[in-house]
Amino acid sequence: MPEFALAEVDNVRVAGISAAVPSRIIDNAVFGIELYGEEIEGVIKTTGVRERRTSPEGSVTSLDLCVKAAESLRDTGNIDFNTLGGVVCVTQTPDCLLPNNSTYAQHQLGLPVSAAAFDVNLACSGYIYGLWLASISARSLNKPVLLLDGDTHSHFASPQDRATALLFGDAGTATIIEPCEGAPAWTFAFETDGSKRDALIIPEGGYRNRINEHSSEYRTFPDGGIRRGIDMKMDGMEVFNFVVRSVPKCLEYLMSEVSSTPEDYDVLALHQANLFMVRQVAKKMKFPMEKVPTTIQKYGNSSSATIPVTLASELHGQISSKKLKVLASGFGAGLSLASVSMELGPCHCPGVIEYEC
């Protein structure tokens, strides 16, 4: 039995892609000096996170950022949202536990009431899953589908936890996938190892471990981290081992299935977990860093949104003007891995806009 699940969707294309980040910039050299002291520059060099964009908790949400990105697509690209058949929202930081983000996005963006709308609760692999689900939906509905992807995980990273304090930023993105007869197939590969879910987890706040009177109290845990029960706990070595073991294997499997080599691709778009991981995967895959765009240095790790943020930030000129052969992979919490081989562009790409905070 294959180690990776394989899926293919044909006759779809990306019609537009955009991203929005908060205007507030966190300088990690200043932010992390108390936690890391003289080690701070070394930590920044390893993680690659020099600056992060974070939103004020309680006033700017992942939905706000996604809607802003979608509005940018609509307004600058003269895209008629009345033609959309659905909206898919990938997030782990919704406005409410009930109802979901996508239904309110339908209202805020003025999509027709006939639109299908659903959320996907996935972290780092979520954008690739979103592309898969939105492309299937676009084919089935025979209408364009809006994919929103965003998170505000900075709100759940303890400033006193060395494993997560300097990593996470916030972002929202919007991608439109539309039916297109004759467009080349997108091929996806997936892997899931739920036995390792504790490697990256927010342990309290769900329905197994409900919020209690101690959930917002900072405590020292056995791993040395000081955090709240509603903050992320990360076993960095477990996640790293998963990434360097599984991601190259998945991408190699995917390339073999579509009969391609690194030379056939214009871009290797990787989840921006940290700079060291990105470089390790690129090296194992024999991709030159010139083909591997990075944005973690200026936006931080915005969970599943890092791939569309990176595409919109670093490649908006190319995406707007020509076809790119893209190999992309998202990986992390779950533990979950999703990869895709696809063609991107030319399409509307206004880049990354700022949400004033």
Salt bridges, closest charged atoms under 4 A:
GLU3 OE2 - LYS249 NZ 3.31
ASP10 OD1 - ARG139 NH1 2.52
GLU39 OE1 - ARG162 NH2 3.01
GLU41 OE1 - ARG50 NH2 3.04
ASP75 OD1 - ARG74 NE 2.89
ASP151 OD2 - HIS153 NE2 3.96
ASP161 OD2 - ARG227 NH1 2.98
ASP170 OD2 - HIS155 NE2 3.89
GLU178 OE2 - ARG13 NH1 2.67
ASP193 OD2 - LYS196 NZ 3.51
GLU204 OE2 - ARG219 NH2 3.33
GLU213 OE2 - HIS214 NE2 3.66
GLU217 OE1 - HIS214 ND1 3.08
ASP223 OD2 - ARG227 NH2 3.02
ASP231 OD1 - ARG228 NH2 2.79
GLU314 OE2 - LYS298 NZ 2.91
GLU354 OE2 - ARG53 NH1 2.94
